[in-house]
């Protein structure tokens, strides 16, 4: 499964299977216990329905992985990748209001599936702001791709991994993946063609009439010569890739 397919599968499993499955530890289903906690039981009052989240995007971002970082002249660096935006300018080398001897750190979050942008939590405005790559020409990438590229660089004996080498590595890995997928697709096509030809040959031999008497006369040679079944079978055209 792709990551997106697995996420859908996992969400269905949690909401439609796990929450409805009886658990011996709680002697009930998780969903029933959740409802008891909200609505209460005959001998215990519930806490009531929670307030509904109006800002779904804020809720999603609140659950993303985060780090604390200071803001430097170059912006912010996370896993060798640099990020920057105009909204960070006023935060460069800002001092901690609770201790002016220390630099102030801020919360940054990211979605591991796409690290082309991180989210800066502004403690004064109480809101998130998108901070893109410092080098906007970089392609979107997942955290797994970034870390795989770093491991590849380290395996080659390069200890000081830089951002350029990371994205060069990602481009190389993607090219390998594309070629592998193309080769696999081609192999499947060739295998299907081979099976189709073998099946047609088998059927042609099975349906061919048997010669019961030896022909005589001038037509004997033409009739008795073996038929090349390959020439009688219409071969499928190669698939045509468009665009």
CNS distance restraints for C-alpha pairs under 8 A (distance, minus, plus):
assign (resid   1 and name CA) (resid   5 and name CA) 5.69 0.50 0.50
assign (resid   1 and name CA) (resid   6 and name CA) 5.91 0.50 0.50
assign (resid   2 and name CA) (resid   6 and name CA) 6.16 0.50 0.50
assign (resid   3 and name CA) (resid   7 and name CA) 6.15 0.50 0.50
assign (resid   4 and name CA) (resid   8 and name CA) 6.40 0.50 0.50
assign (resid   5 and name CA) (resid   9 and name CA) 6.18 0.50 0.50
assign (resid   6 and name CA) (resid  10 and name CA) 5.94 0.50 0.50
assign (resid   7 and name CA) (resid  11 and name CA) 6.12 0.50 0.50
assign (resid   8 and name CA) (resid  12 and name CA) 6.25 0.50 0.50
assign (resid   9 and name CA) (resid  13 and name CA) 6.19 0.50 0.50
assign (resid  10 and name CA) (resid  14 and name CA) 6.21 0.50 0.50
assign (resid  11 and name CA) (resid  15 and name CA) 6.12 0.50 0.50
assign (resid  12 and name CA) (resid  16 and name CA) 5.50 0.50 0.50
assign (resid  12 and name CA) (resid  17 and name CA) 7.26 0.50 0.50
assign (resid  13 and name CA) (resid  17 and name CA) 4.98 0.50 0.50
assign (resid  13 and name CA) (resid  18 and name CA) 6.14 0.50 0.50
assign (resid  14 and name CA) (resid  18 and name CA) 4.85 0.50 0.50
assign (resid  14 and name CA) (resid  19 and name CA) 6.10 0.50 0.50
assign (resid  15 and name CA) (resid  19 and name CA) 5.72 0.50 0.50
assign (resid  15 and name CA) (resid  20 and name CA) 7.76 0.50 0.50
assign (resid  16 and name CA) (resid  20 and name CA) 6.47 0.50 0.50
assign (resid  17 and name CA) (resid  21 and name CA) 6.06 0.50 0.50
assign (resid  18 and name CA) (resid  30 and name CA) 7.65 0.50 0.50
assign (resid  19 and name CA) (resid  29 and name CA) 6.16 0.50 0.50
assign (resid  19 and name CA) (resid  30 and name CA) 4.92 0.50 0.50
assign (resid  19 and name CA) (resid  31 and name CA) 5.07 0.50 0.50
assign (resid  20 and name CA) (resid  29 and name CA) 5.47 0.50 0.50
assign (resid  20 and name CA) (resid  30 and name CA) 6.65 0.50 0.50
assign (resid  20 and name CA) (resid  31 and name CA) 6.16 0.50 0.50
assign (resid  21 and name CA) (resid  29 and name CA) 5.41 0.50 0.50
assign (resid  21 and name CA) (resid  30 and name CA) 7.38 0.50 0.50
assign (resid  22 and name CA) (resid  27 and name CA) 6.94 0.50 0.50
assign (resid  22 and name CA) (resid  28 and name CA) 5.21 0.50 0.50
assign (resid  22 and name CA) (resid  29 and name CA) 4.45 0.50 0.50
assign (resid  22 and name CA) (resid  30 and name CA) 7.55 0.50 0.50
assign (resid  23 and name CA) (resid  27 and name CA) 5.61 0.50 0.50
assign (resid  23 and name CA) (resid  28 and name CA) 5.56 0.50 0.50
assign (resid  23 and name CA) (resid  29 and name CA) 5.76 0.50 0.50
assign (resid  23 and name CA) (resid  30 and name CA) 7.46 0.50 0.50
assign (resid  24 and name CA) (resid  28 and name CA) 6.97 0.50 0.50
assign (resid  28 and name CA) (resid  32 and name CA) 6.59 0.50 0.50
assign (resid  28 and name CA) (resid  33 and name CA) 6.77 0.50 0.50
assign (resid  29 and name CA) (resid  33 and name CA) 6.39 0.50 0.50
assign (resid  30 and name CA) (resid  34 and name CA) 6.11 0.50 0.50
assign (resid  31 and name CA) (resid  35 and name CA) 6.25 0.50 0.50
assign (resid  32 and name CA) (resid  36 and name CA) 6.18 0.50 0.50
assign (resid  33 and name CA) (resid  37 and name CA) 6.21 0.50 0.50
assign (resid  34 and name CA) (resid  38 and name CA) 6.45 0.50 0.50
assign (resid  35 and name CA) (resid  39 and name CA) 5.84 0.50 0.50
assign (resid  35 and name CA) (resid  40 and name CA) 7.46 0.50 0.50
assign (resid  36 and name CA) (resid  40 and name CA) 4.69 0.50 0.50
assign (resid  36 and name CA) (resid  41 and name CA) 5.93 0.50 0.50
assign (resid  36 and name CA) (resid  46 and name CA) 6.63 0.50 0.50
assign (resid  37 and name CA) (resid  45 and name CA) 7.93 0.50 0.50
assign (resid  37 and name CA) (resid  46 and name CA) 5.07 0.50 0.50
assign (resid  37 and name CA) (resid  47 and name CA) 6.43 0.50 0.50
assign (resid  37 and name CA) (resid  48 and name CA) 7.93 0.50 0.50
assign (resid  38 and name CA) (resid  46 and name CA) 4.69 0.50 0.50
assign (resid  38 and name CA) (resid  47 and name CA) 5.09 0.50 0.50
assign (resid  38 and name CA) (resid  48 and name CA) 4.74 0.50 0.50
assign (resid  38 and name CA) (resid  49 and name CA) 5.75 0.50 0.50
assign (resid  39 and name CA) (resid  45 and name CA) 7.03 0.50 0.50
assign (resid  39 and name CA) (resid  46 and name CA) 4.58 0.50 0.50
assign (resid  39 and name CA) (resid  47 and name CA) 6.82 0.50 0.50
assign (resid  39 and name CA) (resid  48 and name CA) 5.73 0.50 0.50
assign (resid  39 and name CA) (resid  49 and name CA) 7.44 0.50 0.50
assign (resid  40 and name CA) (resid  44 and name CA) 5.59 0.50 0.50
assign (resid  40 and name CA) (resid  45 and name CA) 4.29 0.50 0.50
assign (resid  40 and name CA) (resid  46 and name CA) 3.60 0.50 0.50
assign (resid  40 and name CA) (resid  47 and name CA) 7.28 0.50 0.50
assign (resid  40 and name CA) (resid  48 and name CA) 8.00 0.50 0.50
assign (resid  41 and name CA) (resid  45 and name CA) 6.10 0.50 0.50
assign (resid  41 and name CA) (resid  46 and name CA) 7.16 0.50 0.50
assign (resid  53 and name CA) (resid  59 and name CA) 7.31 0.50 0.50
assign (resid  55 and name CA) (resid  59 and name CA) 6.50 0.50 0.50
assign (resid  56 and name CA) (resid  60 and name CA) 6.27 0.50 0.50
assign (resid  57 and name CA) (resid  61 and name CA) 6.25 0.50 0.50
assign (resid  58 and name CA) (resid  62 and name CA) 6.12 0.50 0.50
assign (resid  58 and name CA) (resid 128 and name CA) 7.74 0.50 0.50
assign (resid  59 and name CA) (resid  63 and name CA) 6.83 0.50 0.50
assign (resid  60 and name CA) (resid  64 and name CA) 6.87 0.50 0.50
assign (resid  61 and name CA) (resid 109 and name CA) 7.22 0.50 0.50
assign (resid  61 and name CA) (resid 110 and name CA) 7.94 0.50 0.50
assign (resid  61 and name CA) (resid 119 and name CA) 7.91 0.50 0.50
assign (resid  64 and name CA) (resid 109 and name CA) 5.91 0.50 0.50
assign (resid  64 and name CA) (resid 110 and name CA) 6.06 0.50 0.50
assign (resid  64 and name CA) (resid 111 and name CA) 6.15 0.50 0.50
assign (resid  65 and name CA) (resid 109 and name CA) 5.60 0.50 0.50
assign (resid  65 and name CA) (resid 110 and name CA) 6.15 0.50 0.50
assign (resid  65 and name CA) (resid 111 and name CA) 7.26 0.50 0.50
assign (resid  66 and name CA) (resid 107 and name CA) 6.49 0.50 0.50
assign (resid  66 and name CA) (resid 108 and name CA) 5.39 0.50 0.50
assign (resid  66 and name CA) (resid 109 and name CA) 4.17 0.50 0.50
assign (resid  66 and name CA) (resid 110 and name CA) 6.65 0.50 0.50
assign (resid  67 and name CA) (resid 107 and name CA) 5.79 0.50 0.50
assign (resid  67 and name CA) (resid 108 and name CA) 5.51 0.50 0.50
assign (resid  67 and name CA) (resid 109 and name CA) 6.58 0.50 0.50
assign (resid  68 and name CA) (resid 105 and name CA) 5.60 0.50 0.50
assign (resid  68 and name CA) (resid 106 and name CA) 5.24 0.50 0.50
assign (resid  68 and name CA) (resid 107 and name CA) 4.77 0.50 0.50
assign (resid  68 and name CA) (resid 108 and name CA) 6.36 0.50 0.50
assign (resid  69 and name CA) (resid  76 and name CA) 7.12 0.50 0.50
assign (resid  69 and name CA) (resid 105 and name CA) 4.92 0.50 0.50
assign (resid  69 and name CA) (resid 106 and name CA) 5.39 0.50 0.50
assign (resid  69 and name CA) (resid 107 and name CA) 6.61 0.50 0.50
assign (resid  69 and name CA) (resid 108 and name CA) 7.17 0.50 0.50
assign (resid  70 and name CA) (resid  76 and name CA) 7.24 0.50 0.50
assign (resid  70 and name CA) (resid  92 and name CA) 7.71 0.50 0.50
assign (resid  70 and name CA) (resid  93 and name CA) 7.02 0.50 0.50
assign (resid  70 and name CA) (resid  94 and name CA) 7.95 0.50 0.50
assign (resid  70 and name CA) (resid 103 and name CA) 6.73 0.50 0.50
assign (resid  70 and name CA) (resid 104 and name CA) 6.01 0.50 0.50
assign (resid  70 and name CA) (resid 105 and name CA) 4.46 0.50 0.50
assign (resid  70 and name CA) (resid 106 and name CA) 6.21 0.50 0.50
assign (resid  71 and name CA) (resid  75 and name CA) 5.43 0.50 0.50
assign (resid  71 and name CA) (resid  76 and name CA) 5.66 0.50 0.50
assign (resid  71 and name CA) (resid  88 and name CA) 7.06 0.50 0.50
assign (resid  71 and name CA) (resid  91 and name CA) 6.06 0.50 0.50
assign (resid  71 and name CA) (resid  92 and name CA) 4.86 0.50 0.50
assign (resid  71 and name CA) (resid  93 and name CA) 5.95 0.50 0.50
assign (resid  71 and name CA) (resid  94 and name CA) 7.57 0.50 0.50
assign (resid  71 and name CA) (resid 105 and name CA) 7.46 0.50 0.50
assign (resid  71 and name CA) (resid 106 and name CA) 7.90 0.50 0.50
assign (resid  72 and name CA) (resid  76 and name CA) 6.38 0.50 0.50
assign (resid  72 and name CA) (resid  92 and name CA) 5.18 0.50 0.50
assign (resid  72 and name CA) (resid  93 and name CA) 5.90 0.50 0.50
assign (resid  73 and name CA) (resid  92 and name CA) 6.14 0.50 0.50
assign (resid  73 and name CA) (resid  93 and name CA) 7.79 0.50 0.50
assign (resid  74 and name CA) (resid  82 and name CA) 7.56 0.50 0.50
assign (resid  74 and name CA) (resid  83 and name CA) 7.83 0.50 0.50
assign (resid  74 and name CA) (resid  84 and name CA) 6.87 0.50 0.50
assign (resid  75 and name CA) (resid  82 and name CA) 6.93 0.50 0.50
assign (resid  75 and name CA) (resid  83 and name CA) 5.73 0.50 0.50
assign (resid  75 and name CA) (resid  84 and name CA) 4.60 0.50 0.50
assign (resid  75 and name CA) (resid  85 and name CA) 7.34 0.50 0.50
assign (resid  75 and name CA) (resid  88 and name CA) 7.02 0.50 0.50
assign (resid  75 and name CA) (resid  92 and name CA) 7.63 0.50 0.50
assign (resid  75 and name CA) (resid 134 and name CA) 7.69 0.50 0.50
assign (resid  76 and name CA) (resid  82 and name CA) 5.71 0.50 0.50
assign (resid  76 and name CA) (resid  83 and name CA) 5.18 0.50 0.50
assign (resid  76 and name CA) (resid  84 and name CA) 6.36 0.50 0.50
assign (resid  77 and name CA) (resid  81 and name CA) 5.40 0.50 0.50
assign (resid  77 and name CA) (resid  82 and name CA) 4.39 0.50 0.50
assign (resid  77 and name CA) (resid  83 and name CA) 6.18 0.50 0.50
assign (resid  78 and name CA) (resid  82 and name CA) 6.54 0.50 0.50
assign (resid  78 and name CA) (resid  83 and name CA) 7.97 0.50 0.50
assign (resid  79 and name CA) (resid 146 and name CA) 8.00 0.50 0.50
assign (resid  80 and name CA) (resid 161 and name CA) 7.50 0.50 0.50
assign (resid  80 and name CA) (resid 162 and name CA) 6.33 0.50 0.50
assign (resid  80 and name CA) (resid 163 and name CA) 5.72 0.50 0.50
assign (resid  81 and name CA) (resid 133 and name CA) 7.54 0.50 0.50
assign (resid  81 and name CA) (resid 163 and name CA) 5.70 0.50 0.50
assign (resid  82 and name CA) (resid 133 and name CA) 6.00 0.50 0.50
assign (resid  82 and name CA) (resid 134 and name CA) 5.42 0.50 0.50
assign (resid  82 and name CA) (resid 135 and name CA) 7.64 0.50 0.50
assign (resid  82 and name CA) (resid 163 and name CA) 7.82 0.50 0.50
assign (resid  83 and name CA) (resid 117 and name CA) 7.61 0.50 0.50
assign (resid  83 and name CA) (resid 118 and name CA) 7.66 0.50 0.50
assign (resid  83 and name CA) (resid 131 and name CA) 6.16 0.50 0.50
assign (resid  83 and name CA) (resid 132 and name CA) 5.58 0.50 0.50
assign (resid  83 and name CA) (resid 133 and name CA) 4.39 0.50 0.50
assign (resid  83 and name CA) (resid 134 and name CA) 4.35 0.50 0.50
assign (resid  83 and name CA) (resid 135 and name CA) 7.73 0.50 0.50
assign (resid  84 and name CA) (resid  88 and name CA) 7.02 0.50 0.50
assign (resid  84 and name CA) (resid 131 and name CA) 5.84 0.50 0.50
assign (resid  84 and name CA) (resid 132 and name CA) 6.25 0.50 0.50
assign (resid  84 and name CA) (resid 133 and name CA) 6.38 0.50 0.50
assign (resid  84 and name CA) (resid 134 and name CA) 4.82 0.50 0.50
assign (resid  85 and name CA) (resid  89 and name CA) 7.42 0.50 0.50
assign (resid  85 and name CA) (resid 131 and name CA) 5.62 0.50 0.50
assign (resid  85 and name CA) (resid 132 and name CA) 6.93 0.50 0.50
assign (resid  85 and name CA) (resid 134 and name CA) 7.51 0.50 0.50
assign (resid  88 and name CA) (resid  92 and name CA) 6.63 0.50 0.50
assign (resid  90 and name CA) (resid  94 and name CA) 7.78 0.50 0.50
assign (resid  93 and name CA) (resid 103 and name CA) 6.41 0.50 0.50
assign (resid  93 and name CA) (resid 104 and name CA) 7.44 0.50 0.50
assign (resid  94 and name CA) (resid 103 and name CA) 5.98 0.50 0.50
assign (resid  94 and name CA) (resid 104 and name CA) 5.60 0.50 0.50
assign (resid  95 and name CA) (resid  99 and name CA) 7.39 0.50 0.50
assign (resid  95 and name CA) (resid 100 and name CA) 5.24 0.50 0.50
assign (resid  95 and name CA) (resid 101 and name CA) 7.08 0.50 0.50
assign (resid  95 and name CA) (resid 102 and name CA) 5.92 0.50 0.50
assign (resid  95 and name CA) (resid 103 and name CA) 4.45 0.50 0.50
assign (resid  95 and name CA) (resid 104 and name CA) 4.84 0.50 0.50
assign (resid  96 and name CA) (resid 100 and name CA) 5.24 0.50 0.50
assign (resid  96 and name CA) (resid 101 and name CA) 7.41 0.50 0.50
assign (resid  96 and name CA) (resid 102 and name CA) 5.68 0.50 0.50
assign (resid  96 and name CA) (resid 103 and name CA) 5.31 0.50 0.50
assign (resid  96 and name CA) (resid 104 and name CA) 4.04 0.50 0.50
assign (resid  96 and name CA) (resid 105 and name CA) 7.44 0.50 0.50
assign (resid  97 and name CA) (resid 104 and name CA) 7.48 0.50 0.50
assign (resid 106 and name CA) (resid 120 and name CA) 7.45 0.50 0.50
assign (resid 106 and name CA) (resid 121 and name CA) 6.94 0.50 0.50
assign (resid 106 and name CA) (resid 122 and name CA) 7.71 0.50 0.50
assign (resid 106 and name CA) (resid 123 and name CA) 7.92 0.50 0.50
assign (resid 107 and name CA) (resid 120 and name CA) 6.20 0.50 0.50
assign (resid 107 and name CA) (resid 121 and name CA) 5.53 0.50 0.50
assign (resid 108 and name CA) (resid 118 and name CA) 6.45 0.50 0.50
assign (resid 108 and name CA) (resid 119 and name CA) 5.35 0.50 0.50
assign (resid 108 and name CA) (resid 120 and name CA) 4.69 0.50 0.50
assign (resid 108 and name CA) (resid 121 and name CA) 6.21 0.50 0.50
assign (resid 109 and name CA) (resid 118 and name CA) 5.60 0.50 0.50
assign (resid 109 and name CA) (resid 119 and name CA) 4.98 0.50 0.50
assign (resid 109 and name CA) (resid 120 and name CA) 6.71 0.50 0.50
assign (resid 109 and name CA) (resid 121 and name CA) 7.99 0.50 0.50
assign (resid 110 and name CA) (resid 114 and name CA) 7.76 0.50 0.50
assign (resid 110 and name CA) (resid 115 and name CA) 6.29 0.50 0.50
assign (resid 110 and name CA) (resid 117 and name CA) 6.92 0.50 0.50
assign (resid 110 and name CA) (resid 118 and name CA) 4.68 0.50 0.50
assign (resid 110 and name CA) (resid 119 and name CA) 6.11 0.50 0.50
assign (resid 111 and name CA) (resid 115 and name CA) 6.16 0.50 0.50
assign (resid 111 and name CA) (resid 118 and name CA) 7.51 0.50 0.50
assign (resid 112 and name CA) (resid 142 and name CA) 5.77 0.50 0.50
assign (resid 112 and name CA) (resid 143 and name CA) 4.95 0.50 0.50
assign (resid 112 and name CA) (resid 144 and name CA) 7.60 0.50 0.50
assign (resid 113 and name CA) (resid 141 and name CA) 7.32 0.50 0.50
assign (resid 113 and name CA) (resid 142 and name CA) 4.57 0.50 0.50
assign (resid 113 and name CA) (resid 143 and name CA) 6.29 0.50 0.50
assign (resid 114 and name CA) (resid 140 and name CA) 6.08 0.50 0.50
assign (resid 114 and name CA) (resid 141 and name CA) 5.35 0.50 0.50
assign (resid 114 and name CA) (resid 142 and name CA) 4.64 0.50 0.50
assign (resid 114 and name CA) (resid 143 and name CA) 6.89 0.50 0.50
assign (resid 115 and name CA) (resid 140 and name CA) 6.70 0.50 0.50
assign (resid 115 and name CA) (resid 141 and name CA) 5.87 0.50 0.50
assign (resid 115 and name CA) (resid 142 and name CA) 5.73 0.50 0.50
assign (resid 115 and name CA) (resid 143 and name CA) 6.21 0.50 0.50
assign (resid 116 and name CA) (resid 132 and name CA) 6.02 0.50 0.50
assign (resid 116 and name CA) (resid 133 and name CA) 5.81 0.50 0.50
assign (resid 116 and name CA) (resid 138 and name CA) 7.85 0.50 0.50
assign (resid 116 and name CA) (resid 139 and name CA) 7.30 0.50 0.50
assign (resid 116 and name CA) (resid 140 and name CA) 4.92 0.50 0.50
assign (resid 116 and name CA) (resid 141 and name CA) 6.32 0.50 0.50
assign (resid 117 and name CA) (resid 130 and name CA) 6.29 0.50 0.50
assign (resid 117 and name CA) (resid 131 and name CA) 5.46 0.50 0.50
assign (resid 117 and name CA) (resid 132 and name CA) 4.28 0.50 0.50
assign (resid 117 and name CA) (resid 133 and name CA) 6.20 0.50 0.50
assign (resid 118 and name CA) (resid 130 and name CA) 5.86 0.50 0.50
assign (resid 118 and name CA) (resid 131 and name CA) 5.20 0.50 0.50
assign (resid 118 and name CA) (resid 132 and name CA) 6.44 0.50 0.50
assign (resid 119 and name CA) (resid 128 and name CA) 5.88 0.50 0.50
assign (resid 119 and name CA) (resid 129 and name CA) 5.40 0.50 0.50
assign (resid 119 and name CA) (resid 130 and name CA) 4.70 0.50 0.50
assign (resid 119 and name CA) (resid 131 and name CA) 5.86 0.50 0.50
assign (resid 120 and name CA) (resid 128 and name CA) 5.35 0.50 0.50
assign (resid 120 and name CA) (resid 129 and name CA) 5.08 0.50 0.50
assign (resid 120 and name CA) (resid 130 and name CA) 6.36 0.50 0.50
assign (resid 120 and name CA) (resid 131 and name CA) 6.70 0.50 0.50
assign (resid 121 and name CA) (resid 126 and name CA) 6.93 0.50 0.50
assign (resid 121 and name CA) (resid 127 and name CA) 5.79 0.50 0.50
assign (resid 121 and name CA) (resid 128 and name CA) 4.56 0.50 0.50
assign (resid 121 and name CA) (resid 129 and name CA) 6.58 0.50 0.50
assign (resid 122 and name CA) (resid 126 and name CA) 5.47 0.50 0.50
assign (resid 122 and name CA) (resid 127 and name CA) 5.54 0.50 0.50
assign (resid 122 and name CA) (resid 128 and name CA) 6.14 0.50 0.50
assign (resid 122 and name CA) (resid 129 and name CA) 7.44 0.50 0.50
assign (resid 123 and name CA) (resid 127 and name CA) 7.37 0.50 0.50
assign (resid 132 and name CA) (resid 136 and name CA) 7.22 0.50 0.50
assign (resid 133 and name CA) (resid 138 and name CA) 7.22 0.50 0.50
assign (resid 138 and name CA) (resid 167 and name CA) 7.51 0.50 0.50
assign (resid 141 and name CA) (resid 145 and name CA) 6.38 0.50 0.50
assign (resid 141 and name CA) (resid 146 and name CA) 7.04 0.50 0.50
assign (resid 142 and name CA) (resid 146 and name CA) 6.53 0.50 0.50
assign (resid 143 and name CA) (resid 147 and name CA) 6.19 0.50 0.50
assign (resid 144 and name CA) (resid 148 and name CA) 5.95 0.50 0.50
assign (resid 145 and name CA) (resid 149 and name CA) 6.13 0.50 0.50
assign (resid 145 and name CA) (resid 170 and name CA) 6.28 0.50 0.50
assign (resid 146 and name CA) (resid 150 and name CA) 6.32 0.50 0.50
assign (resid 146 and name CA) (resid 166 and name CA) 6.45 0.50 0.50
assign (resid 146 and name CA) (resid 167 and name CA) 7.60 0.50 0.50
assign (resid 146 and name CA) (resid 170 and name CA) 7.00 0.50 0.50
assign (resid 147 and name CA) (resid 151 and name CA) 6.19 0.50 0.50
assign (resid 148 and name CA) (resid 152 and name CA) 6.18 0.50 0.50
assign (resid 149 and name CA) (resid 153 and name CA) 6.27 0.50 0.50
assign (resid 149 and name CA) (resid 166 and name CA) 5.36 0.50 0.50
assign (resid 149 and name CA) (resid 167 and name CA) 7.60 0.50 0.50
assign (resid 149 and name CA) (resid 169 and name CA) 5.27 0.50 0.50
assign (resid 149 and name CA) (resid 170 and name CA) 5.99 0.50 0.50
assign (resid 150 and name CA) (resid 154 and name CA) 6.20 0.50 0.50
assign (resid 150 and name CA) (resid 161 and name CA) 6.71 0.50 0.50
assign (resid 150 and name CA) (resid 166 and name CA) 6.18 0.50 0.50
assign (resid 151 and name CA) (resid 155 and name CA) 6.03 0.50 0.50
assign (resid 152 and name CA) (resid 156 and name CA) 6.42 0.50 0.50
assign (resid 152 and name CA) (resid 169 and name CA) 7.75 0.50 0.50
assign (resid 153 and name CA) (resid 157 and name CA) 6.71 0.50 0.50
assign (resid 153 and name CA) (resid 158 and name CA) 5.43 0.50 0.50
assign (resid 153 and name CA) (resid 159 and name CA) 7.48 0.50 0.50
assign (resid 153 and name CA) (resid 161 and name CA) 6.71 0.50 0.50
assign (resid 153 and name CA) (resid 165 and name CA) 7.75 0.50 0.50
assign (resid 153 and name CA) (resid 166 and name CA) 7.80 0.50 0.50
assign (resid 153 and name CA) (resid 169 and name CA) 7.99 0.50 0.50
assign (resid 154 and name CA) (resid 158 and name CA) 4.93 0.50 0.50
assign (resid 154 and name CA) (resid 159 and name CA) 5.62 0.50 0.50
assign (resid 154 and name CA) (resid 161 and name CA) 7.56 0.50 0.50
assign (resid 161 and name CA) (resid 165 and name CA) 6.81 0.50 0.50
assign (resid 161 and name CA) (resid 166 and name CA) 7.27 0.50 0.50
assign (resid 162 and name CA) (resid 166 and name CA) 6.46 0.50 0.50
assign (resid 163 and name CA) (resid 167 and name CA) 6.47 0.50 0.50
assign (resid 164 and name CA) (resid 168 and name CA) 6.15 0.50 0.50
assign (resid 165 and name CA) (resid 169 and name CA) 6.01 0.50 0.50
assign (resid 166 and name CA) (resid 170 and name CA) 6.26 0.50 0.50
assign (resid 167 and name CA) (resid 171 and name CA) 6.13 0.50 0.50
assign (resid 168 and name CA) (resid 172 and name CA) 6.31 0.50 0.50
assign (resid 169 and name CA) (resid 173 and name CA) 6.15 0.50 0.50
assign (resid 170 and name CA) (resid 174 and name CA) 6.12 0.50 0.50
assign (resid 171 and name CA) (resid 175 and name CA) 6.22 0.50 0.50
assign (resid 172 and name CA) (resid 176 and name CA) 6.33 0.50 0.50
assign (resid 173 and name CA) (resid 177 and name CA) 6.25 0.50 0.50
assign (resid 174 and name CA) (resid 178 and name CA) 6.16 0.50 0.50
assign (resid 175 and name CA) (resid 179 and name CA) 6.19 0.50 0.50
assign (resid 176 and name CA) (resid 180 and name CA) 6.01 0.50 0.50
assign (resid 177 and name CA) (resid 181 and name CA) 6.08 0.50 0.50
assign (resid 178 and name CA) (resid 182 and name CA) 6.15 0.50 0.50
assign (resid 179 and name CA) (resid 183 and name CA) 6.05 0.50 0.50
assign (resid 180 and name CA) (resid 184 and name CA) 6.02 0.50 0.50
assign (resid 181 and name CA) (resid 185 and name CA) 6.07 0.50 0.50
assign (resid 182 and name CA) (resid 186 and name CA) 6.11 0.50 0.50
assign (resid 183 and name CA) (resid 187 and name CA) 6.04 0.50 0.50
assign (resid 184 and name CA) (resid 188 and name CA) 6.21 0.50 0.50
assign (resid 185 and name CA) (resid 189 and name CA) 6.29 0.50 0.50
assign (resid 186 and name CA) (resid 190 and name CA) 6.19 0.50 0.50
assign (resid 187 and name CA) (resid 191 and name CA) 6.08 0.50 0.50
assign (resid 188 and name CA) (resid 192 and name CA) 6.13 0.50 0.50
assign (resid 189 and name CA) (resid 193 and name CA) 6.16 0.50 0.50
assign (resid 190 and name CA) (resid 194 and name CA) 6.13 0.50 0.50
assign (resid 191 and name CA) (resid 195 and name CA) 6.22 0.50 0.50
assign (resid 192 and name CA) (resid 196 and name CA) 6.11 0.50 0.50
assign (resid 193 and name CA) (resid 197 and name CA) 6.17 0.50 0.50
assign (resid 193 and name CA) (resid 236 and name CA) 7.33 0.50 0.50
assign (resid 194 and name CA) (resid 198 and name CA) 6.09 0.50 0.50
assign (resid 195 and name CA) (resid 199 and name CA) 6.04 0.50 0.50
assign (resid 196 and name CA) (resid 200 and name CA) 6.23 0.50 0.50
assign (resid 197 and name CA) (resid 201 and name CA) 6.12 0.50 0.50
assign (resid 197 and name CA) (resid 233 and name CA) 7.72 0.50 0.50
assign (resid 197 and name CA) (resid 235 and name CA) 7.44 0.50 0.50
assign (resid 198 and name CA) (resid 202 and name CA) 6.13 0.50 0.50
assign (resid 199 and name CA) (resid 203 and name CA) 6.17 0.50 0.50
assign (resid 200 and name CA) (resid 204 and name CA) 5.95 0.50 0.50
assign (resid 200 and name CA) (resid 233 and name CA) 7.19 0.50 0.50
assign (resid 201 and name CA) (resid 205 and name CA) 6.16 0.50 0.50
assign (resid 201 and name CA) (resid 229 and name CA) 6.64 0.50 0.50
assign (resid 201 and name CA) (resid 230 and name CA) 7.51 0.50 0.50
assign (resid 201 and name CA) (resid 233 and name CA) 7.67 0.50 0.50
assign (resid 202 and name CA) (resid 206 and name CA) 6.14 0.50 0.50
assign (resid 203 and name CA) (resid 207 and name CA) 6.06 0.50 0.50
assign (resid 204 and name CA) (resid 208 and name CA) 6.00 0.50 0.50
assign (resid 204 and name CA) (resid 229 and name CA) 7.43 0.50 0.50
assign (resid 214 and name CA) (resid 220 and name CA) 7.90 0.50 0.50
assign (resid 215 and name CA) (resid 219 and name CA) 7.55 0.50 0.50
assign (resid 215 and name CA) (resid 220 and name CA) 4.97 0.50 0.50
assign (resid 215 and name CA) (resid 223 and name CA) 7.61 0.50 0.50
assign (resid 215 and name CA) (resid 224 and name CA) 7.62 0.50 0.50
assign (resid 216 and name CA) (resid 220 and name CA) 5.13 0.50 0.50
assign (resid 219 and name CA) (resid 223 and name CA) 6.16 0.50 0.50
assign (resid 220 and name CA) (resid 224 and name CA) 5.91 0.50 0.50
assign (resid 221 and name CA) (resid 225 and name CA) 6.09 0.50 0.50
assign (resid 228 and name CA) (resid 232 and name CA) 7.00 0.50 0.50
assign (resid 229 and name CA) (resid 233 and name CA) 6.46 0.50 0.50
